[in-house]
Amino acid sequence: MQLTSKEQELLSTYQNWLKKNNLNGNCNAYFIFKTSMLVFQVWEFERLISETIWLKTDKQDWKFYIKNLGDKFNKTFLLEDILKIEKDFVLETFKEKANL
């Protein structure tokens, strides 16, 4: 399954936001086409502190799979919701780096 053009644009906007705020050295966000997984990682001092994996279930919905290698939820989300959750987590983690 692929990202829709709207989803590609949203992910690209999020990746650009990370770069603009000098957070791309601490954060990764990418889509794995083969497995339909969207992966977000947050690193601090070469240590992975958060990894979130979202599985695409159909054209609109994403299922939250793992966060911080422990919490699991059985709920679906739109990509807009996912990016807000991830952005809020990054901002909370790197308050002093974010220049908003």
Secondary structure by P-SEA (a helix, b strand, c coil): ccccaaaaaaaaaaaaaaaaacccccbbbbbbccccbbbbbbbccccccbbbbbbbccccccccccccccccccccccaaaaaaaaaaaaaaaccccccc
